[in-house]
Amino acid sequence: MPIKLNDSVFRAYDIRGVYPRDIDAKFAGQVARAYSAFIKGKRLAVSMDVRTSNEKLTKPFIEGLVESGAEVWFIGIAPTPLLYFTVAHYGLDGGAAVSASHNPPEWNGFKLCGKNSKVLGWGEGLEKIKEIMQRDEYVPAAQKGSKVDKSAKVRADYEKFVSDNVNGIKKLRIGIDPGNGAGSGFAAPILSRMNMDVIAINDEPDGRFPSRNPEPKPETLTDLKSLVLEKRLDFGAAFDGDADRVIFVDDKGEVLYGDKILALFANNLIKPGDKVVYDVSCSDAVTDVVDKKGGVPFITKVGHSAIEAKMLEENARIGGELSGHIYFRETYHFDDAFFATAWMAKLVSDSGKSLSKLISELPAYKSTVKEFEVDDGKKFGVIDKVRHSLSSKGVKTINVDGVKAITEDGWFIIRASNTTPKIKVVAEAKSEKRVLQLFSIAKSELDVAIASAK
């Protein structure tokens, strides 16, 4: 008999909700059986991050896969990039990370991928998995599968993979802040073996995330900024809850968003004809650099399923998002915070310049980024109202994701988060004064739309 599911947990590129209100052990088993039926995979990897509810969800999830006949490679508590690496590097049929990424501690969920670690977002298979769950027509496999622990082998092979691809780093001193997430106890040993003195803070796994919010943002990275300045480090790197995102702090204590990092990588890594993929929220500095270097830019909507799909389709050299997801061709086109940190160290090392100096050589734009709490059930309707308002005023807009208003001397974008009940506003221009003006316009449009949605 068909069953009714909570639509709110099926998001743009994963399944995510509050445990146990939205997601529980029974639901985990249902996801596993539907995922297995969709992927038709015989070898599947499973990891989990550090959340307190993970074992309660991971156990029934693996049992569901085994009942469906799959051989499950369990890699234990691990960063999501390690899950992606396992699937792509060993040629598995797919994999799942039990994780809610950067969401608060009470959240949890499932990041699902297929061959080559291609993320199964909405439109890429997640909607089919939901349909299978709704039909509830599960039939156990004639022969059960098995669970094997591959954590030690995968970790050793991954460490070798990173060091083989990024080498020749001169001695650097860096700080890292895993935020008690899945990168805790994982990043420091890898980077230390690559000729870096690593000072780590908040490096004990703790699913309560006692040190800071699992999302790395300027207001959550005060400890890392202080560490970099007090110890006179070359730079700092902060990871989100499952360590697929990285935000850097330069030697002067400035927090660098993902688009500046992508622009820096593009400036140093791409050659004429190389393709670069980035989201619509990213700075014009990325486009300027890609054009100057003779690269080919591809702009997509926000979200790693969209970026990764385009990366794979175009065999792009690098990709990135404002939020700190950085993608490389070498990492099978998936986002990897540790690989990005290693490459940052190599760029600083090879250049002989400070990170702040390298950033100062990029095209200069001023920007501001702010988030606003908006009910999950209303946020997309709010965006529609903003889009209609701007259109009625004759404002030039781009509607790849949310609504981006273009003016002669800057832009702003208003878009709903795919993972949390929030709407993000980004404004950019050449001057601080114009940025504030554009942000004020955007905020006014948002306020009116929210008020009319109540």
C-alpha positions in Angstrom: 0.0 0.0 0.0 1.4 3.4 -0.9 2.7 5.4 2.0 2.8 9.2 2.6 6.2 10.8 3.1 7.3 14.1 4.7 8.0 16.1 1.5 10.1 18.6 3.5 13.0 16.2 4.0 13.6 15.7 0.3 15.7 18.6 -0.7 17.6 19.8 -3.8 20.5 17.4 -3.4 20.0 15.2 -0.4 17.6 14.1 2.3 17.7 16.1 5.4 15.6 16.7 8.5 15.4 16.8 12.3 16.0 13.5 14.2 13.7 11.9 15.3 10.9 14.2 14.3 11.4 14.0 10.6 13.9 11.2 10.2 14.1 8.0 12.3 15.4 4.4 12.2 12.4 3.1 10.2 12.8 5.9 7.7 16.5 5.1 7.3 15.7 1.5 6.4 13.1 2.7 3.8 15.6 5.0 2.2 18.2 2.3 2.0 15.9 -0.2 0.3 14.6 2.4 -2.2 18.1 3.6 -2.9 19.3 0.1 -3.5 16.4 -0.7 -5.8 17.1 2.5 -7.8 20.9 2.1 -8.0 20.8 -1.6 -8.6 24.2 -1.7 -7.1 26.1 -4.7 -5.8 28.9 -2.7 -4.1 28.0 0.4 -2.1 30.0 2.5 0.4 28.5 4.0 3.6 30.0 6.6 5.9 28.6 8.7 8.8 29.7 12.0 10.4 29.8 12.7 14.1 26.2 13.4 14.9 24.8 11.8 18.0 21.9 10.2 16.1 24.2 8.6 13.4 24.5 5.1 14.8 20.7 5.0 15.3 20.3 5.7 11.5 23.4 4.1 10.1 22.6 0.6 11.5 19.1 0.2 9.9 20.4 1.9 6.7 23.1 -0.7 6.3 20.8 -3.5 7.2 18.4 -2.3 4.5 21.2 -2.4 1.9 22.3 -5.9 3.0 18.8 -7.2 2.9 18.7 -5.9 -0.7 21.7 -8.0 -1.6 24.4 -5.4 -1.6 28.0 -5.7 -0.4 28.5 -2.7 1.9 31.9 -1.1 2.3 31.5 0.6 5.7 34.2 3.3 6.3 32.9 4.4 9.7 33.0 8.0 10.9 34.5 9.8 7.9 34.4 13.1 6.0 32.0 13.1 3.0 35.0 13.6 0.6 36.3 10.2 1.8 33.0 8.6 0.9 33.1 10.1 -2.6 36.7 9.0 -2.9 35.8 5.4 -2.0 33.1 5.2 -4.6 35.0 6.8 -7.4 38.5 5.4 -6.7 37.5 1.8 -6.3 34.8 1.8 -9.0 31.9 1.1 -6.6 28.3 1.3 -7.8 27.4 4.1 -5.3 27.5 5.3 -1.8 25.8 7.1 1.1 26.9 9.5 3.8 24.7 9.6 6.8 25.1 13.3 7.5 23.3 16.7 7.7 26.5 18.5 6.6 26.5 22.0 8.1 23.1 21.9 9.7 22.6 22.2 13.5 23.3 19.1 15.7 19.6 17.9 15.9 19.5 17.5 12.1 20.6 14.4 10.2 20.1 13.0 6.7 21.5 11.1 3.7 23.7 12.2 0.9 23.4 9.6 -1.9 25.5 9.1 -4.9 25.9 6.7 -7.9 28.9 5.6 -9.9 31.8 8.0 -10.1 30.3 9.6 -7.0 27.7 11.5 -9.0 25.4 13.1 -6.5 21.8 12.0 -6.7 20.1 15.3 -6.3 16.5 16.2 -7.3 16.3 15.6 -11.1 19.3 13.3 -10.9 17.6 10.3 -9.2 16.4 11.5 -5.8 12.9 12.0 -7.0 12.9 8.4 -8.3 14.1 7.1 -4.9 11.2 9.0 -3.3 8.7 7.4 -5.7 10.0 3.9 -4.8 9.7 4.7 -1.1 6.1 5.9 -1.6 5.1 2.7 -3.5 6.5 0.6 -0.6 6.7 -2.5 -2.7 10.0 -3.8 -1.3 10.9 -7.4 -1.8 14.0 -8.8 0.0 16.8 -10.2 -2.2 17.0 -13.9 -2.6 20.5 -13.8 -1.2 21.5 -11.3 1.4 24.6 -9.1 0.9 27.3 -8.4 3.5 29.0 -5.6 5.4 32.8 -5.3 5.4 34.9 -2.7 7.3 37.1 -0.8 4.8 37.9 2.2 7.0 41.7 1.6 7.5 42.4 0.7 3.8 40.4 3.6 2.4 42.0 6.2 4.7 45.5 5.0 3.9 44.8 5.0 0.2 43.3 8.5 0.4 46.2 10.0 2.2 48.5 8.6 -0.5 46.2 9.9 -3.2 46.3 13.5 -1.8 50.1 13.5 -1.3 50.7 12.0 -4.7 48.6 14.7 -6.4 49.9 17.7 -4.4 53.6 17.6 -3.5 56.6 19.8 -3.3 55.2 22.1 -0.6 57.9 24.1 1.2 57.6 24.3 5.0 54.4 26.2 6.1 52.7 26.8 9.4 48.9 26.6 9.2 45.9 26.4 11.5 42.9 24.2 11.0 39.4 24.3 12.7 37.4 21.1 12.0 34.7 22.5 14.4 34.4 19.1 16.2 33.0 17.6 12.9 34.0 14.7 10.7 37.3 16.4 9.8 38.5 16.2 13.4 41.5 14.0 13.9 41.5 13.4 10.1 42.9 16.5 8.4 45.9 17.3 10.7 47.7 14.0 10.1 47.3 14.2 6.3 48.5 17.8 6.1 51.3 17.3 8.6 52.8 14.6 6.4 52.9 17.1 3.5 55.6 19.3 5.1 53.2 21.5 7.1 53.3 22.4 10.8 49.6 22.1 11.7 48.0 23.7 14.8 44.5 22.3 15.2 41.7 23.7 17.3 38.3 22.1 18.0 39.8 18.8 16.7 37.9 16.3 18.9 34.9 14.6 17.2 31.7 15.7 19.0 28.3 15.5 17.5 27.0 18.3 19.8 29.3 20.7 18.0 30.2 22.5 21.3 32.9 24.8 19.8 31.0 26.6 17.1 28.2 26.2 14.6 29.0 23.5 12.1 28.8 26.0 9.2 32.0 28.0 8.8 31.2 31.7 8.5 33.0 34.9 9.5 31.0 35.1 12.8 31.8 31.5 13.7 35.6 31.6 13.0 36.8 34.1 15.6 39.0 31.5 17.3 40.7 30.5 14.1 41.3 34.2 13.2 42.8 34.8 16.6 45.0 31.7 16.2 46.3 32.7 12.8 47.2 36.2 14.0 48.6 35.3 17.4 50.8 32.5 16.0 51.6 34.4 12.8 50.5 31.4 10.7 50.5 31.4 6.9 46.8 30.8 6.8 43.9 29.0 8.5 41.3 26.5 7.2 37.9 25.8 8.7 35.7 22.9 7.7 32.0 22.3 8.0 30.3 19.4 9.8 31.1 16.7 7.2 34.2 18.5 5.8 33.3 18.9 2.2 33.4 22.7 2.6 36.4 24.8 3.5 36.6 28.5 4.3 40.1 30.1 4.6 41.5 32.8 6.8 44.5 34.6 5.4 47.6 35.7 7.2 46.0 39.0 8.1 42.9 37.3 9.7 40.6 38.0 6.8 37.9 35.4 6.1 37.9 34.3 2.4 34.7 33.0 0.9 34.7 30.2 -1.7 34.5 32.5 -4.7 37.7 34.3 -3.9 39.4 30.9 -3.3 38.1 29.7 -6.7 39.4 32.9 -8.4 42.8 32.3 -6.8 42.9 28.7 -7.9 41.8 29.7 -11.4 44.5 32.3 -11.6 47.1 29.8 -10.8 45.9 26.4 -12.2 44.0 26.8 -15.4 45.3 27.0 -18.9 43.7 28.3 -22.1 40.6 26.2 -22.9 40.3 24.8 -19.4 36.7 24.9 -18.1 35.6 26.3 -14.8 32.2 25.7 -13.2 30.8 28.0 -10.5 27.5 29.1 -9.0 25.5 32.2 -9.8 26.2 33.7 -6.4 30.0 33.9 -7.1 31.9 37.1 -7.5 32.6 38.6 -10.9 36.2 38.2 -10.0 35.9 34.6 -11.0 34.7 35.4 -14.4 37.3 38.1 -14.9 40.1 35.7 -14.0 38.8 32.9 -16.2 38.4 35.2 -19.1 41.9 36.6 -18.6 43.4 33.1 -18.5 41.6 32.0 -21.6 39.4 29.6 -19.7 35.8 28.7 -20.4 33.3 29.7 -17.7 30.1 27.8 -16.9 27.6 29.3 -14.4 25.1 27.0 -12.7 22.6 27.1 -9.9 23.8 26.7 -6.3 24.4 23.1 -5.0 27.0 20.4 -5.3 24.7 18.2 -7.4 24.5 21.0 -10.1 28.2 21.8 -9.9 29.4 18.2 -10.0 27.1 17.3 -12.8 28.5 20.1 -14.9 32.0 19.3 -13.9 31.6 15.7 -15.1 29.8 16.8 -18.3 32.5 19.3 -19.3 35.5 17.5 -17.7 36.1 20.9 -16.0 39.5 21.6 -14.4 38.1 23.2 -11.3 34.8 24.4 -9.8 33.5 26.1 -6.8 30.7 27.7 -4.8 30.5 30.8 -2.6 29.8 28.6 0.4 33.2 26.9 0.2 32.7 23.8 -1.9 35.8 23.5 -4.1 35.9 20.8 -6.9 38.9 19.4 -8.8 39.3 17.2 -11.8 41.9 15.2 -9.9 39.3 14.4 -7.2 37.0 12.8 -9.7 35.2 16.2 -9.9 33.8 16.1 -6.4 34.3 18.7 -3.6 37.1 18.0 -1.2 38.1 20.4 1.7 41.4 18.6 2.4 42.5 18.5 -1.2 41.7 22.2 -1.5 43.7 22.9 1.7 46.6 21.0 0.4 46.4 23.0 -2.9 46.2 26.3 -1.1 49.4 25.4 0.8 51.1 24.6 -2.5 50.0 27.9 -4.1 51.4 29.9 -1.2 54.5 27.8 -1.1 55.3 28.0 -4.8 54.6 31.7 -5.0 56.8 32.8 -2.2 54.0 35.3 -1.3 51.6 35.5 1.5 48.0 34.5 1.0 46.8 38.0 1.5 49.2 39.2 -1.2 47.9 36.6 -3.6 44.3 37.7 -2.9 45.2 41.3 -3.4 46.4 40.5 -7.0 42.9 39.4 -8.0 40.2 41.7 -9.4 38.9 43.8 -6.6 35.2 43.8 -5.7 33.3 44.6 -2.5 30.5 42.4 -1.3 28.3 41.5 1.6 26.5 38.3 2.4 23.6 37.9 4.9 21.1 35.2 5.7 17.5 35.6 6.9 15.3 33.1 8.6 12.3 32.2 6.5 9.9 29.3 6.9 10.7 26.3 4.7 7.2 26.2 3.4 7.2 29.9 2.3 10.8 30.7 1.2 10.4 29.7 -2.4 7.1 31.6 -2.7 8.9 34.6 -1.3 11.5 34.4 -4.0 8.7 34.2 -6.6 7.3 37.4 -5.2 10.6 39.2 -5.4 11.1 38.0 -9.0 7.7 39.3 -10.0 8.4 42.7 -8.3 11.7 43.2 -10.0 10.3 42.2 -13.3 7.4 44.7 -13.0 10.0 47.4 -12.4 12.0 46.6 -15.5 15.0 45.4 -13.6 17.3 43.1 -15.6 17.4 39.7 -13.8 19.0 36.3 -14.1 16.8 33.4 -12.8 19.2 30.5 -12.9 18.7 30.1 -9.1 16.7 32.5 -7.0 16.7 36.0 -8.6 19.8 37.9 -9.5 19.4 41.6 -10.3 21.9 43.2 -12.6 22.8 46.9 -12.7 25.4 48.8 -14.6 27.7 48.9 -11.6 26.9 45.8 -9.6 24.4 43.1 -8.7 22.5 41.4 -5.9 21.0 38.0 -5.6 18.2 36.8 -3.4 17.9 33.0 -3.2 16.4 30.4 -0.9 18.6 27.9 0.8 18.2 24.3 -0.4 19.1 22.9 3.0 17.8 25.2 5.7 14.9 27.6 6.3 16.8 30.6 5.2 17.0 33.1 2.3 20.5 34.4 1.5 21.2 37.9 0.1 24.5 38.7 -1.7 25.4 42.1 -3.1 28.5 43.0 -5.0 30.0 46.2 -6.6 33.3 48.0 -7.0 32.7 50.3 -4.1 31.6 49.7 -0.5 29.0 52.6 -0.9 27.4 50.9 -3.9 27.3 47.5 -2.2 25.4 49.0 0.7 23.0 50.6 -1.7 22.4 47.4 -3.6 22.0 45.4 -0.4 19.4 48.0 0.9 17.4 47.6 -2.3 17.5 43.8 -2.0 16.6 43.8 1.7 13.6 46.1 1.0 12.4 43.8 -1.8 12.8 40.8 0.5 11.0 42.5 3.4 8.0 43.3 1.2 7.8 39.8 -0.2 8.0 38.2 3.3 5.3 40.5 4.7 2.9 39.6 1.8 3.6 35.9 2.2 2.3 35.9 5.8 
